[in-house]
Amino acid sequence: MSLPVVTGLIRRRLLVNYRVDPSVVAPLLPEGFRPKLHRGQAIAGICLIRLEDIRPRMLPVWAGINSENVAHRIAVLCDDEDGTTREGVFIPRRDTSSLANHLAGGRIFPGEHHLADFIVCDDHGIIEIKARARDGHMSLSLSATESDEFPASSCFNSLKESSDFFETGSVGYSTTKSCDHLDAIRLETYQWQVKPLTVSKVASSYFDNPALFPAGSAVFDHALIMRDVAHEWHSMESRRVAVPA
């Protein structure tokens, strides 16, 4: 069945990035996937995204829905059957404030979403976000400020180097309840422009879990922000793999 192209506006998108020991990341990935490295480091993180006017492309703007969403993700490489290497992100978990996203994800459109409650303050460049999943398996908090300065402490040498790394990872591979395949979806933006984001506090139940990431193996690196980006989501054929429990 051909699924509809979904369009809308990314009102706000934060990419909160960690540098991670590749030997720690590798066992968390499905078969056929490997970490995409930058200067010897695996790159993982949290995508916090405010979506507005989201609807199938054939519908008018007034039919769209708004939502706050979070995806924990790992930059990956994988090989297609023809030997082509594809870049993307592996997404072990997605959460959303939208009941519609929760009900449609993995059924009508790729990407299963857990329901979560969000508290968001976004005012004059100062951003505070707290989220907690209703199933109790995800929580996070973030305090950040928009900036013009890219941090010297990052493993990326410049804003452009970071931007180029993430722009090519437009395909997201999401886990499913069946654990025998990944839902796949491609983000197509009409423009790609990121700015630095200075993070004063970040806590994530995923990256702070010592069973997954032993102490010191996942370190916050830097964060980026995008605003007011028109975009489309394109469904792709699911990928049959064994996914780590």
Sequence and secondary structure as in RCSB ss.txt:
>XXXX:A:sequence
MSLPVVTGLIRRRLLVNYRVDPSVVAPLLPEGFRPKLHRGQAIAGICLIRLEDIRPRMLPVWAGINSENVAHRIA
VLCDDEDGTTREGVFIPRRDTSSLANHLAGGRIFPGEHHLADFIVCDDHGIIEIKARARDGHMSLSLSATESDEF
PASSCFNSLKESSDFFETGSVGYSTTKSCDHLDAIRLETYQWQVKPLTVSKVASSYFDNPALFPAGSAVFDHALI
MRDVAHEWHSMESRRVAVPA
>XXXX:A:secstr
     EEEEEEEEEEEEEEE HHHHGGGS TTEEE EETTEEEEEEEEEEEEEEEETTS GGG EEEEEEEEEEE
EEEE TTS EEEEEEEEEEEES HHHHHHBTTTBS   EEEEEEEEEETTEEEEEEEETTSS EEEEEEEE S  
 TTSSSSSHHHHHHHHHT  EEEE  TTSSEEEEEEEEES    EEEEEEEEEETTTT TTTS TTSEEEEEEEE
EEEEEEEEEEEEEEE     
